[in-house]
Amino acid sequence: MCGIVGIYLKTKKYEKHLGKFLSGMLDGMATRGPDSAGFAIYTKENKNIFKYSICLNDLKETNFKKKLSKFIKKTKLTSYADHVVLETSEKPTKIIDLLKKDKRWNNQFRFVEYSKKIKASYMVLPILIDRKFLYKKKKFINFLEKKGLETRPVISGSFVNQPSSELYNLNPGNQQFKGAQEIQDLSFVIGLHTKNITMSKLKFIIDLLFSIDTI
């Protein structure tokens, strides 16, 4: 589950939709389960319940339940080998909510709007910076990494920029795919922890993201 994904279009009529397909692919990559969590098929749907696949590693389930109860009151846990599926009404948007409620919020970032039909385990948070910050994106990413917030690029943006596109003449009309290019230019992802994190750590992430205004 290393997040290597790609789209190879062989049908020309779909080329104009490449940006849309890439957005959907990004959505799918972001809503995978965490590493080592295997897979799950959910047959019962409840629009008010979110499901999270959580790898416990060396943490005992009883200790996990005790820690979890401090943050979320109403939950259901189902064990599967080395991970549990957590069912709760708690929405997976704490980082986004905290950012947008902060007085420093000035639309510095955009976020993927997930389909309401998806009952997913969230592995990463995709972030698109505002275009006015494009000139310092590299500096910003380096800053986050040095401060201890790991990032990953979105794989792989617009495929027409790949060497194989020219090598195999995959884009003879030299078409430009604005949506895919925007994803490549502006986006990155940060990982979502498989365990609950404290408000102090959330604040640490928020403060680092808002540093884009000042670095």
Buried (B, 14 or more C-beta within 10 A) or exposed (E): EEBEBEEEBEEEEEBEBBBEBBBBBBBEBBBBBBEBBEEBEEEEEEEEBBBBBBBBEEEEEEEBEEEBEEEEEEBEBEEEEEBBBBBBEBEBBBBBEBBEEBEEEEEBBBBBEBEEEEBBBBBBBBBBBEEEBEEBBEEBBEBBEEEEBEBBEBBBBBBBBBEEBEEEEBBEEEEEBEBBBBBBBBBBBBBBEBEBBEEEEBEBBBEBBBBBEEE
